Amino acid sequence: MSDVHLGAPRPGAEQGGLDERSRAILAFEAEWPQHDGAKEEALRARFGMEPARYYQVLARLTDDPRAQAHAPLLIGRLRRLRDARAARRARLLH
């Protein structure tokens, strides 16, 4: 299982853009916005990675300006969700 490389584009990546696997992960997330068992099975079958690894890759993509340029609505939604979770955690700690 290979990792999505978010530094220099991987071979076959568009110049200055996201590689094919990163684009596929963003498309998958747009198709499966809810986290459930069916999504976990689908991501294992499609990407050959465990859910924890998928969400690590997705978190990196959420902060990648190339992903923002490629899928601005999706990245905006993911950032809002992440920020809301962080705010809830902060309220619980105080």
C-alpha positions in Angstrom: 0.0 0.0 0.0 1.5 3.3 -1.0 1.0 6.6 0.7 -0.3 9.7 -1.0 2.7 11.9 -1.4 1.8 15.6 -0.9 5.2 17.1 -1.6 6.5 17.0 -5.2 3.9 15.5 -7.6 4.1 11.8 -8.0 4.9 10.4 -11.5 1.8 10.9 -13.7 0.6 13.9 -11.6 -0.5 17.0 -13.4 2.1 19.8 -13.2 1.5 21.7 -10.0 -1.7 19.7 -9.3 -2.9 16.7 -7.3 -1.9 13.2 -8.2 -4.5 10.8 -9.4 -4.9 9.0 -6.1 -5.4 12.3 -4.2 -8.1 13.3 -6.8 -9.7 9.9 -6.4 -9.8 10.2 -2.6 -11.5 13.6 -2.9 -14.0 12.2 -5.3 -14.7 9.3 -3.0 -15.2 11.6 0.0 -17.6 13.7 -2.0 -19.6 10.6 -2.9 -19.6 9.2 0.6 -19.9 12.1 3.1 -21.3 10.0 5.9 -19.0 7.8 8.0 -20.5 4.3 8.2 -19.6 0.6 7.8 -20.5 0.6 4.1 -18.1 3.5 3.5 -15.3 1.7 5.3 -15.8 -1.4 3.2 -15.9 0.7 0.0 -12.7 2.6 0.8 -10.9 -0.7 1.7 -11.9 -2.2 -1.6 -11.1 0.9 -3.7 -7.9 2.2 -2.0 -6.6 -0.9 -0.1 -6.2 1.1 3.1 -7.7 1.0 6.5 -10.2 3.7 7.6 -7.7 5.3 10.0 -5.1 5.7 7.2 -7.8 7.0 4.8 -8.7 9.7 7.3 -5.1 10.7 7.9 -4.6 11.1 4.1 -7.9 13.1 3.9 -6.8 15.3 6.8 -3.6 16.2 4.9 -5.5 16.9 1.7 -7.8 19.2 3.7 -4.8 21.5 4.3 -3.3 21.2 0.8 -3.9 24.3 -1.3 -3.9 22.1 -4.4 -6.9 20.2 -3.0 -8.6 23.5 -2.2 -8.1 24.5 -5.9 -9.4 21.2 -7.1 -12.4 20.8 -4.9 -13.2 24.0 -3.0 -16.7 23.1 -1.8 -15.6 19.7 -0.5 -12.5 21.1 1.2 -14.5 24.0 2.7 -17.0 21.5 4.2 -14.2 19.3 5.6 -12.5 22.3 7.2 -15.8 23.5 8.7 -16.4 20.0 10.2 -12.8 19.8 11.5 -13.1 23.3 13.1 -16.5 22.4 14.7 -15.0 19.2 16.2 -12.0 21.2 17.5 -14.3 23.8 19.1 -16.4 21.1 20.8 -13.2 19.5 22.2 -12.0 22.9 23.4 -15.3 23.6 25.2 -15.1 20.2 26.9 -11.7 20.9 28.2 -12.6 24.2 29.8 
